[in-house]
Amino acid sequence: MGMTMAEKIIAAAAGVESTRAGDIETVTLDRLMSNDGTTHLTIDMYNNLKNPHIEDVSKLVWIIDHNIPADSPKTAASHKKMRNFAKEHGIKFYEGEGVCHQIMMENHVRPGELIFGADSHTCAYGALGAFGTGVGCTDYLYAMVTGTSWLLVPETIRFNLKGKLREGVYARDLILTIIGRISANGANYKAMEFVGEGMAGLSMADRISICNLCVEAGAKTALMEVDDVAMAYLKEHGREPKHIFKSDEDAVFSQVYDIDLSEINPIVAKPHFVDNIVDASECQDVKIDEAFLGSCNNGRIEDLRVGASVIKGKHVADGVRFLVVPASRAVYNQALKEGILDTFMEAGAMVMNPNCSVCWGACQGVIGEGETLISTGTRNFKGRAGHKDSFVYLASAATVTASAITGKITTADKVI
């Protein structure tokens, strides 16, 4: 019996010839990422250990991205603790460079690696054929100290993609459609694997967007086969694969879905659940107070290009705040070079420094009681972006930008 991609990566990390869904394996981690959301807690626990020790500091990557610049004395103290610890121990450290998952994809992730991240959207790394999964502080600390952890090998759901997305439809619409179809619990502790001829039409930005949101269906990880698109991205960023795996023909999958990309429509996820999806046209009368284009899901240069093409020569609606937040310094600089940031600024948008911003909901652009946000962020849970009695709708960069122009939820074809 063959193995899935997830099983092969875990087997390699465990040093065993084979493993199966349901097995428990002790694995050696390739990389450990943590951000300012919880790292201060990890440091406190580390300092309370009887024999504190970092097994392999070269595997650690720490990133300040959630509240940057610091928004309060409490946050400043947390950042200082993280900054000083990283300097003391020689940990690779980023501050002001962008959102953690974008930084990891640009600078660190390699196919075949097994990566723990102290953030739930670590599954984004599957876009490069790496097994990335989010963990809490305790699991992160153990892996940091020992270099190892244990994993229950997940079952895999396979998604066969065929066809091509129509003009005006984006990868964001695809993954929201899939989450709506299988539900927010549909992939609990499973790997979501994407294959098929439809993959050829998806850019790396598309692939990251898809894998990033798989945790919103409960997935343990997401994985895509490494092809020419992935290899070109690696070459551009000066890296080589650790392993290139793909599932065997006789591998066992818990479920298999066939997805025709040509049938996907522009989608909106309504409050307060990511799987509460409808065609964007069904929300066209919903007035908004704020729009957000950014996050680890849709803050890449490709997303900013889409938004700029929609808003060029137009203006943000009166009474609407439009936050544009590049996912990294590299994305910011590229957008600056292409005149994209000028386009947004001329249209009345607010261009912010690279960070998590309102997707995190604890710093920039929080919304007040009764206010409505349309967002390319990752979640729309009650209170996610500010007041507990506010409302968050999720959509693509095109729909978010079009909505900023009209002041109500609008698809891009209505304004171009």
N, C-alpha and C positions, 0 to 999 in steps of 0.2 A: 504494500500500500504506500502511495506517495505522500509527500508532505506539502503543506501550504507554505507561502512565503513567511508567514508569522512563525510557523513551526521551525523552519530552516534557520531563521535568524536567532531564535531562542536556543536551538540545538547548538549552533556555532558558539554562542555566548556561554553556553553551559559546558562546552567541550565534550558533547556526546554525539553519537552518529545519528540518532533520530529521537524524536519526541512526538507526542500526540496531544491533541486537545484534552484537557483534564489532568494531564501530568503536572507535577510541581517540580520545577528545576531551579537549582542554584546557579545564578548567572554572574558573569563579570561584566560590569558596565563599561561602555566605551566613552561616555561623556555624561556630565552631570551639570545641568543648568538650573540656576535659581535667580529670582528677581526680588525686587524690594517689597513685594507683597507679603513675603513670609521669611525672608532670609534672617532678619533680626531675631526671629524666634529660634531658628536653627542655631545661630551663634550662641544664644543664651543656653540652649541645651548642650551644645558642644563644650562650653566653658564649665558646665557642671559635671562633665564626665570625669571618672577617676583617672583615666589615662587617655587624655585627648590626643588624637592622631589623625592625620589625613593620609590615606593610603597612597594616592597618586594625584598630587596637586595639578598636574598637567591636564587632567581630565575635567577640571572644574571651570565653569564659565559663569560669572556673576554679572547681572545686568540691572541697572537702575532704570526703570521705564514706566512704572505705574504712576508715581507722583513726582514728576520731574519737570520743572524745578520744584523743590520742596514747597508744600502748601501750608505748613504749620511748623511750630517748634518741635512737635512730636515727630513729624515726618523727618525734619532735619536731623534729629537725634538718631532716628533709625538709619538714615542714609550714612551718617557719620560712623555709626557702629559697623555698618557693612563695608564702607570705604576703608576704614582702618584695619579691619580684619583681613580684607583682601590684600592690602599692602603688606601687612605683617607676614602673611603666609605665601605670598607670591601667586595669588589666584588671578587668572585672566579676568579683567574687570572692565566693564563698559558703563559710562555715565553720559547721558545726553546724546547717545549714538542712535537710539531708536528702540522699537518694540522688540522684546526678547526673541520672539520666534523669527522675525525678519533678520535680526542680527545672526542668529544661529544658522539660518539658511544661507545667508550671504557668506559667512566666514568659517563655519565649522562642520555642518552635517555631511556625512558621507554614506553612500548606499551600503547596506548590510550592517550598519551599526545598531547597537541597542542603547538607547538614551533615556535617562530619567530627567524629567524637568519638574520643578516645583511650581507647575502651572498646568491647568487642565488641557490647554490647547497645544500641548507638546506633540500631539498626534499629527500636527502639520508636517512633521519631518518625513512622513510617509511619502510625500511628493517626490522625495529622492530615494525611495526604497529603503528607508531606515525605520526601525521599530522605535517610535517615540511614544512615551506615555507619561501622564502626569502622576505625581506622587505628593504625599503630604510631608510635613517637616520631619517626622520620625523616620519614615522610610528614606528620605533624602539624607538625613544625618547618618543612618546606618551605612548607606552606600558610600557616603563620603569617607567614613572612618575605615570601612573594610574593603571598599572597592567592589563589593558584591551585594546581591540581594536575591530574593526568590521571586519566581513568577509562576502563577497558575497559567498554563498554556491555554490561550483562548481559542474558541471555535472561530471559524471565519465565514463571513457572509460575502459572497462574490457578486459584484455588479458588472455585467457585461454591457459596455457602452458601444452603441452603434450610431451611425449617422453623424450629423454635424449640427451644432447650435445655429439657429436662424439669426439673421442680423437683428441686433437690438435685444438679444437674449444672452445671458452671461453665465459663467460657471457658478456664480452666487445663486442664480435662479435654479440651476440644476441641483445643487446640494440641498437647498431649502425644499425643493420638490421631493427629493429622496427622503429627507427627514420627515416631511409631512406624510409620505407614503408608509414608512415603516414605524413611525411614531418616535417620540423622545425616549422611549424605553426599548425601541426595536432592536438595538444592537448592544444591549447591556453586556459588558465584559466580553465583547466579541471584537474581532478584527474586521474592518470593512476593507475589502480588496477591490480595486478598480482595474479592469482590463478591457480589451476589445479594440476594434479598429477605430472606434470613436475617440480613443485616447490621442490619436495622431493630430487631431485638430485642437487640442488643448495645450496652451502655453504653460510654462512653469508657474506663472502667476495664477492661472486657472487651477492648476493642480494643487498648489498650496492652499488656495481658497477652499477647495473641496475637502482636502484632508483635514484642514484646520477645524472645520465645523463638525466633523464626524463625532466628536465627543458629545455634541448636542443630541445625538441619537443614543448616547450611552456607551459608545465604543471605547474599548481599551486602547485601540490604536487604529490607524488607517495605513494602507499600503498601496503603492502603485509600482508596476514593473518599470525597471530602468530601461529606457529606450534612447533613441538619438537625441530627443529633446532634453532629457535629463543629463545625458553625457555632455551635450553642448554647454549646458549650464555649469556643470562641474568644471569643464575645461576653462570656461570664461572666468571662473573664480579660483582657478589654480589648484584644484583638488582631484584626487583619484579615488575610485571606490575601494572600500574594504572588501566587500563581497557583492556580487550581483546574483540575486536569487529570483526565481519565479516559481510559482506553484507547479507541481507535477501534474501531468494529465490525469492521473488517477488519485489526486488528492481529494480529501473529503471536505465538503462545505456544508455548513448547517442550512444554508439557503442560497439560492441563486436567483438574481433578478436581471431581467433584460430591459435595458433602458434605451429608448430611441431618442437621441438628443434633439432631433428635429421636432419632436412633440412638446418640448419644454416651452413654457410661456414666462413672461416677466412675472415674478412672484413677490408677494408681501407676506411676512409673518406678522400676524396681529398680536397685540398684547393678550396674555402675558406669558406665552409659551412659544418656543421656537418651532414647534410642529403645528402651530395654529395658522396654517398657510391658506392663502386664497390667491387667485389671479389678481394682479395689481389693479386691474380695471374695476374690481369690486370695491376698492377703497378710494375711488377718485374724489369723493366728496369730503374726505377726512382732512380737516384743517390742521396745519402744523405750526409749531412755535420755533422749532429748531431742526436743522439738518446736520448730519455728521458724515463726512467722508474721510475714512481712515481706518485704523486698527490693524491687528495682525491678520485679519481676514481680507481686507480690501484697501490697504494703504500703499500698495505698490505703484510703481510708475505707470503701469498699464491702466490701473484704476483711475489715477489722476488724469491721464490722457483722455479717458472716456468722459470724465466729468468736465474737463476743460472744453472738449468738443461740443458738449451739450450747452454749456453756459456762455461760450464765446459770443460777444456782442449783445448779451442780455444782462439782466440785473437781478439780484436777489430780491424777493418780494418784500414790501414794507412789513415791518413787524416780525420778520424771520431772521434768526441768527443762523449763519451757515459756517460751520467749522470744517476746515480742510487741514488734515494732519498727516503728512507723509510718514510712512512706517519706519524710515531710517534716514540717517544723514545722507547716505548715498542716494536714496530716492529723492530727498529734498534737493540736493545739489543738481541731480539730473533734471528735475522739474524746473529748477531755476534756470538752468542752461537752455531748456527748450521754450522758455517763456510761459510755461504753464502757470506758475505762481502769479505772474503778472496778470494773466487772464482771470484768475480767481479774484485777485485783489481788485482789479478794475470792475468786476461784477458785484463787489460789495461783500465778498466772503472774508472770513478771518482765517489767515494762514498761521498755523501754530507750529511750535517746535516738535520734532519727532518724539512721540510718546503715546501711551495708551489712551489718554484724553478721556472723553465722555464714555467710551466703551467700558472703562473701569468704573466710572460713575462716582469717583471720590475726589475729583479735582476739577479739571477744566470743563466748563460748559454744562454743569449739572442743571437739570431742569426742575422747575418748581411745581407746586401743587396744581393739579389740573392741566399741566402743560403736556404737549405732545411732541415727541422726537421721532424723526425718521432717520435711520442709521444703517451704516455698513458695519456696525459693531457685531459682536459675536452673540449677544444675548439680549432678550427683552423681558426678563423676569420683572415682577412687580418691584419697583424701587431701584432697579438696576442702575438707572442713570440719574438718580436724584431722589426727589420726594416720593414717598410710598404711594401717593395718589397721583402719580404721573403715568404717562403712556408711551411705550416704545414700540415702534414698528420697524421691522428689518427689511431691507431691500438692497438691490444692486447699486453700484456707483451711478449708473445712468438714471435710475428711478429717484434716488436720493437727490441728485443734482436738479433734475427736472422739477421735483417737488419744492426745492428751495426757490426756484424761479417763480412758481405759480402760487406758493403759499398753501398748497394742499397736495395730497398724494397724487402724483401724475407720472405717467410713463414718458420716456424721452421722445417717443414719436409724436407726442402732442405739442412739443415745444420746438422741435428742430425744423 
